[in-house]
Amino acid sequence: MNVAQVIDLIYADMLEGQYVIAPEVLADTRVVSFRFDRTKGDIREGMADFLNSLGFAVVTKAGVDYVFKRKDDDVKSPKKQVFVYTPKYRTADYLARLVQPLVSGQFTMNRSIAAPAGSRAHSDAPLTSAAAMIDQSSDTMVFSGTENEIAVLKSVLPQVDTKPGEVAIRAWVYEVSTENDKTTGFQLAASILGGRLGITLGAGTVDQNANALRIHTGFLDAAIAALDSDSRFHVVTSPNLRVASGKHGRLNVGQSVPVVGSVSYPASNGSPVQSVAYEDAGVIFDVLPTVKDDVIDTDVTVEISDFQRTSTGVNNSPTKNTRKSETSMTLRDGEVVVMGGLSQGKDSTVRSGIRWLPSFMDGINAVRGSSDIVLVLQVSKI
């Protein structure tokens, strides 16, 4: 039957109450089906939900139920409230990004264009500018949303706004001189540690393809002393850093060398302007730890570089010689790892003879040597 007939049936035979049906409801010719078990609920509430699903509403005034067609304006959105939260340990940007998927409201520092941490605006931008569309950096979270959403944030934010872990980084970067290409710096280090400290390396020997080993924390000082005592091991750098979880720790010992960049023509007369960029060279140690409950994920970058006169045709810009190692590993608290694998061969020729004799009578001595980079690293929770 149609909607008006269902309303007549319910109100007249079941509710036996007074009611008024609006003309637009009587004019609705849609045929519907209505089934209700009175033992499982209140018929008045069920009727209201049924009419609401069809776009109608019921209002009771002076004991009379008025059934009318609901307008779009009658569907009121939940009232929004403002919630302010001051982070204790984490940044407001991090917390906002973390909890935003849980709510439909919006944080004031978030904009339509998401930006990485280094690109966020650190000051208020004019509302009409393009910068106003990019994420803003803030130390306070201001949220606009419903009461239920605010209740969710009040419950979740204290659980995620926890103090990030910190780690102590102890590292030694060695440049190892080896006599030939068959022995690597790592194998030499493993042999020294195995012989002087009695450390069992696998089945007693180190595999030719191995480039890392783990030793117990108690052997660290003794291991460093053993490597320092060998003249083939030269300490390039030995950083001792304290780094927060998720942050970079960087040590740079060297120079910033100017390098020729691009050429632009800003003036109308076509005069070229040469740009200059500065690149770091020397010994660069960079570490990024991420503290978890049981382990510490560690990204380590070791770079040893220098500049020399170019031979590539770009005479105004020097050539950068770089030896760089990037690795990611998972370490336990206080665990020590010894790594190698970054080697470089060097050939040198020494000519000796008497100046007034022919050159074919000179003595020639060819010397081939190689060097390897060995890293000893310990990461401990603080």
C-alpha positions as CSV (number, residue, x, y, z in Angstrom):
1,M,0.0,0.0,0.0
2,N,1.1,3.6,-0.3
3,V,2.6,5.7,2.6
4,A,-0.6,7.4,3.6
5,Q,-2.5,4.1,4.0
6,V,0.3,2.7,6.2
7,I,0.1,5.8,8.4
8,D,-3.7,5.5,8.7
9,L,-3.4,1.9,9.6
10,I,-0.7,2.4,12.3
11,Y,-2.2,5.4,14.0
12,A,-5.9,4.4,13.8
13,D,-5.6,0.7,14.7
14,M,-2.4,0.4,16.8
15,L,-1.6,3.8,18.4
16,E,-5.2,5.0,18.5
17,G,-3.9,8.5,18.7
18,Q,-4.6,11.8,17.0
19,Y,-2.6,12.6,13.9
20,V,-2.4,14.9,10.9
21,I,-1.0,13.9,7.5
22,A,0.3,16.8,5.4
23,P,-0.9,17.1,1.8
24,E,2.5,16.3,0.3
25,V,2.5,13.0,2.3
26,L,-1.0,12.1,1.0
27,A,0.2,12.9,-2.5
28,D,3.1,10.4,-2.3
29,T,2.1,7.4,-4.5
30,R,5.0,5.2,-3.7
31,V,4.0,1.7,-2.7
32,V,5.8,0.4,0.4
33,S,5.8,-2.6,2.7
34,F,5.7,-2.3,6.4
35,R,6.2,-5.2,8.9
36,F,6.7,-4.8,12.6
37,D,6.8,-7.2,15.6
38,R,5.4,-5.4,18.6
39,T,7.0,-7.7,21.0
40,K,10.5,-6.6,19.9
41,G,10.3,-2.8,20.1
42,D,8.2,0.3,20.4
43,I,5.9,0.9,17.4
44,R,6.2,4.7,17.7
45,E,10.0,4.6,17.4
46,G,9.8,2.1,14.5
47,M,7.3,4.3,12.7
48,A,9.5,7.4,13.1
49,D,12.5,5.5,11.7
50,F,10.4,4.2,8.8
51,L,9.1,7.6,7.9
52,N,12.6,9.1,8.2
53,S,13.9,6.6,5.6
54,L,11.3,7.9,3.2
55,G,12.1,11.5,3.7
56,F,9.3,12.3,6.2
57,A,9.3,13.5,9.8
58,V,6.9,13.4,12.8
59,V,6.5,16.2,15.2
60,T,4.2,16.0,18.3
61,K,2.4,19.1,19.4
62,A,-0.3,19.2,22.1
63,G,-0.7,15.4,21.8
64,V,-1.1,15.5,18.1
65,D,1.4,13.8,15.7
66,Y,2.0,15.9,12.6
67,V,3.5,13.9,9.6
68,F,5.1,16.1,7.0
69,K,7.7,16.0,4.3
70,R,11.2,16.7,5.7
71,K,13.2,19.5,4.1
72,D,16.9,19.3,3.6
73,D,17.4,22.1,6.1
74,D,15.7,20.0,8.7
75,V,18.6,17.5,8.7
76,K,20.8,19.4,11.0
77,S,24.5,18.6,11.1
78,P,26.0,17.8,14.5
79,K,27.2,20.9,16.2
80,K,30.9,21.4,16.0
81,Q,33.1,22.3,18.9
82,V,36.7,23.4,19.3
83,F,39.4,21.3,21.0
84,V,42.9,22.6,21.8
85,Y,45.7,20.2,22.7
86,T,49.3,21.1,23.5
87,P,51.7,18.3,22.7
88,K,54.0,17.1,25.5
89,Y,56.6,15.2,23.6
90,R,55.7,14.9,19.9
91,T,55.3,17.7,17.4
92,A,51.8,18.9,16.5
93,D,52.4,18.1,12.8
94,Y,53.3,14.5,13.6
95,L,50.3,14.0,15.9
96,A,47.8,15.7,13.5
97,R,48.9,13.4,10.6
98,L,48.7,10.4,12.8
99,V,45.1,10.9,14.2
100,Q,43.6,12.7,11.2
101,P,42.2,9.5,9.6
102,L,40.2,8.7,12.8
103,V,38.1,11.9,12.5
104,S,36.3,13.9,9.8
105,G,37.1,17.2,11.4
106,Q,40.1,19.3,10.5
107,F,43.2,20.5,12.3
108,T,44.1,24.2,11.7
109,M,47.7,23.5,10.7
110,N,46.7,21.1,7.9
111,R,46.0,22.6,4.5
112,S,44.8,21.2,1.1
113,I,48.4,20.6,0.1
114,A,50.4,18.3,2.3
115,A,54.1,19.2,2.7
116,P,57.1,17.4,4.2
117,A,58.4,18.7,7.5
118,G,61.2,20.7,5.9
119,S,58.8,22.5,3.5
120,R,56.1,23.6,5.9
121,A,55.6,27.3,6.4
122,H,56.8,28.4,9.9
123,S,54.9,31.7,9.9
124,D,51.4,32.8,9.1
125,A,50.8,33.3,5.4
126,P,48.1,35.6,3.9
127,L,44.9,33.8,3.3
128,T,44.8,34.7,-0.4
129,S,48.4,33.6,-1.1
130,A,49.5,30.2,-2.4
131,A,51.5,29.6,0.7
132,A,48.3,29.5,2.7
133,M,47.4,26.3,1.0
134,I,50.5,24.5,2.3
135,D,50.8,22.8,5.7
136,Q,51.6,25.2,8.5
137,S,54.1,24.4,11.3
138,S,52.6,24.8,14.8
139,D,53.3,23.9,18.4
140,T,49.6,23.7,19.4
141,M,46.8,21.5,17.9
142,V,43.5,23.2,17.3
143,F,40.7,20.9,16.1
144,S,37.2,21.6,15.0
145,G,34.8,18.7,15.1
146,T,31.9,17.0,16.8
147,E,31.6,16.1,20.4
148,N,32.2,12.4,19.7
149,E,35.3,13.1,17.6
150,I,36.7,15.3,20.4
151,A,36.1,12.4,22.8
152,V,38.1,10.1,20.5
153,L,41.0,12.6,20.4
154,K,41.0,13.0,24.1
155,S,41.4,9.2,24.5
156,V,43.9,8.7,21.6
157,L,46.2,11.6,21.8
158,P,47.7,10.9,25.3
159,Q,48.4,7.4,24.2
160,V,50.4,8.4,21.1
161,D,52.0,11.6,22.5
162,T,54.7,9.7,24.2
163,K,58.3,10.5,24.8
164,P,60.4,9.3,21.8
165,G,63.3,7.1,22.5
166,E,66.9,8.2,22.4
167,V,70.0,6.3,21.6
168,A,73.7,6.7,22.2
169,I,75.8,6.1,19.1
170,R,79.4,4.9,19.4
171,A,81.2,4.3,16.1
172,W,84.8,3.9,14.8
173,V,85.5,4.2,11.1
174,Y,88.8,2.6,10.1
175,E,90.7,2.8,6.8
176,V,92.5,-0.5,6.5
177,S,95.6,-0.9,4.3
178,T,95.8,-4.4,2.8
179,E,98.7,-5.8,0.8
180,N,96.6,-7.4,-2.0
181,D,93.1,-7.7,-3.4
182,K,92.5,-11.2,-2.0
183,T,92.3,-10.0,1.7
184,T,89.6,-7.4,2.6
185,G,89.7,-5.1,5.6
186,F,86.8,-6.9,7.1
187,Q,88.5,-10.3,6.9
188,L,91.6,-8.8,8.5
189,A,89.5,-7.3,11.3
190,A,87.7,-10.6,11.8
191,S,91.0,-12.5,12.0
192,I,92.4,-10.0,14.6
193,L,89.2,-10.2,16.8
194,G,89.0,-13.9,16.5
195,G,92.7,-14.4,17.4
196,R,93.1,-12.0,20.2
197,L,89.7,-12.1,21.8
198,G,88.8,-15.7,21.3
199,I,85.6,-14.8,19.5
200,T,84.0,-17.7,17.6
201,L,83.2,-16.5,14.1
202,G,80.8,-18.9,12.5
203,A,82.5,-22.3,12.2
204,G,85.9,-20.8,13.2
205,T,86.6,-18.9,10.0
206,V,85.0,-16.0,8.1
207,D,83.2,-16.7,4.8
208,Q,84.8,-15.0,1.8
209,N,81.5,-13.3,1.0
210,A,80.8,-12.1,4.6
211,N,81.0,-8.4,5.3
212,A,79.5,-8.1,8.8
213,L,79.7,-9.8,12.2
214,R,78.1,-9.2,15.6
215,I,80.0,-9.3,18.9
216,H,78.9,-9.1,22.5
217,T,78.8,-5.8,24.2
218,G,81.4,-6.8,26.8
219,F,84.0,-7.2,24.0
220,L,83.7,-3.7,22.6
221,D,86.5,-2.0,24.4
222,A,88.8,-4.9,23.9
223,A,87.9,-5.1,20.2
224,I,88.7,-1.4,19.7
225,A,92.0,-1.8,21.5
226,A,92.9,-4.8,19.4
227,L,92.2,-3.0,16.1
228,D,94.0,0.2,17.3
229,S,97.1,-1.8,18.1
230,D,97.5,-3.0,14.5
231,S,99.3,-0.5,12.3
232,R,97.2,-1.3,9.3
233,F,94.1,0.1,10.9
234,H,93.9,3.9,10.8
235,V,91.0,5.7,12.6
236,V,89.3,8.1,10.2
237,T,86.7,9.2,12.6
238,S,85.2,8.1,15.9
239,P,81.8,9.9,16.5
240,N,80.0,9.6,19.8
241,L,76.5,11.0,19.4
242,R,73.2,11.1,21.2
243,V,70.3,11.0,18.8
244,A,66.5,11.0,19.2
245,S,64.4,8.3,17.5
246,G,63.5,9.2,14.0
247,K,66.1,12.1,13.8
248,H,69.3,12.3,11.9
249,G,72.7,12.4,13.7
250,R,75.4,13.8,11.4
251,L,79.1,14.4,11.8
252,N,81.0,16.2,9.0
253,V,84.8,16.8,9.2
254,G,86.1,18.4,6.1
255,Q,85.4,21.3,3.8
256,S,82.6,22.8,1.8
257,V,84.0,23.2,-1.7
258,P,82.4,25.6,-4.3
259,V,81.3,23.8,-7.4
260,V,80.1,25.5,-10.6
261,G,76.3,25.3,-11.0
262,S,73.9,26.4,-13.7
263,V,74.1,29.5,-15.9
264,S,71.2,31.9,-16.1
265,Y,70.5,35.1,-18.1
266,P,68.3,37.3,-15.8
267,A,69.2,40.6,-17.6
268,S,67.6,41.8,-20.8
269,N,71.1,42.3,-22.3
270,G,71.8,38.6,-22.1
271,S,74.7,38.8,-19.6
272,P,75.2,35.3,-18.1
273,V,75.2,34.8,-14.4
274,Q,77.1,31.7,-13.1
275,S,75.7,30.1,-9.9
276,V,78.0,28.4,-7.4
277,A,76.9,25.5,-5.1
278,Y,78.9,24.2,-2.1
279,E,79.4,20.5,-1.6
280,D,80.7,18.9,1.5
281,A,83.8,16.8,1.3
282,G,85.8,14.9,3.8
283,V,84.6,12.4,6.4
284,I,80.8,12.4,6.7
285,F,79.0,10.1,9.2
286,D,75.2,10.1,9.2
287,V,72.9,7.9,11.3
288,L,69.1,7.6,11.6
289,P,67.9,5.4,14.4
290,T,64.3,4.3,15.0
291,V,63.6,2.9,18.4
292,K,61.2,0.1,18.8
293,D,60.2,-2.1,21.8
294,D,62.8,-4.8,21.2
295,V,65.1,-3.6,18.5
296,I,66.6,-0.4,17.0
297,D,66.3,0.0,13.2
298,T,69.5,1.9,12.2
299,D,70.3,3.6,8.8
300,V,74.0,4.4,8.6
301,T,75.8,6.4,5.9
302,V,79.6,6.7,5.8
303,E,81.3,8.8,3.1
304,I,84.9,9.6,2.6
305,S,85.5,12.1,-0.2
306,D,87.9,14.7,-1.6
307,F,88.2,17.0,-4.6
308,Q,90.9,17.1,-7.3
309,R,91.5,19.0,-10.5
310,T,88.9,17.9,-13.1
311,S,89.8,15.8,-16.1
312,T,86.2,15.5,-17.5
313,G,86.2,18.7,-19.7
314,V,84.4,20.9,-17.1
315,N,87.6,22.8,-16.3
316,N,86.0,25.3,-13.9
317,S,84.6,22.7,-11.6
318,P,86.6,20.1,-9.6
319,T,86.0,16.4,-9.6
320,K,84.8,14.7,-6.5
321,N,86.2,11.4,-5.5
322,T,83.8,9.6,-3.2
323,R,83.7,6.4,-1.3
324,K,80.3,6.0,0.2
325,S,78.5,3.2,2.1
326,E,74.8,3.2,3.0
327,T,73.3,0.4,5.0
328,S,70.2,-0.4,7.1
329,M,70.3,-2.9,9.9
330,T,68.3,-4.0,12.9
331,L,70.2,-4.1,16.2
332,R,69.4,-5.0,19.7
333,D,70.0,-2.7,22.6
334,G,73.8,-2.4,23.1
335,E,74.7,-4.8,20.3
336,V,78.0,-4.2,18.4
337,V,78.4,-4.8,14.7
338,V,81.6,-4.8,12.6
339,M,81.1,-4.1,8.9
340,G,83.3,-3.8,5.8
341,G,82.9,-4.1,2.1
342,L,84.0,-0.7,0.8
343,S,87.5,-1.2,-0.7
344,Q,89.6,0.7,-3.2
345,G,92.7,-0.4,-5.1
346,K,95.7,1.9,-5.8
347,D,98.4,1.3,-8.4
348,S,101.7,3.3,-8.2
349,T,104.8,3.1,-10.3
350,V,108.3,4.2,-9.2
351,R,110.9,4.8,-11.9
352,S,114.6,4.9,-10.9
353,G,117.8,5.5,-13.1
354,I,120.5,7.8,-14.1
355,R,119.5,10.9,-16.1
356,W,122.1,10.7,-18.8
357,L,121.4,7.0,-19.6
358,P,118.6,5.9,-22.0
359,S,115.2,5.6,-20.4
360,F,114.9,1.9,-21.3
361,M,117.7,1.3,-18.8
362,D,115.7,2.8,-15.9
363,G,114.4,0.5,-13.2
364,I,110.6,0.4,-12.8
365,N,108.9,-0.8,-9.6
366,A,105.1,-1.3,-9.8
367,V,103.4,-1.4,-6.4
368,R,99.7,-2.3,-6.0
369,G,97.9,-1.8,-2.8
370,S,94.4,-1.5,-1.6
371,S,92.5,0.0,1.3
372,D,89.2,-0.9,2.9
373,I,86.7,0.9,5.1
374,V,85.7,-1.0,8.3
375,L,82.9,0.3,10.6
376,V,82.5,-0.7,14.2
377,L,79.1,0.5,15.5
378,Q,77.2,0.2,18.8
379,V,73.7,1.6,19.4
380,S,72.3,1.7,22.9
381,K,69.0,2.9,24.3
382,I,69.1,5.7,26.8
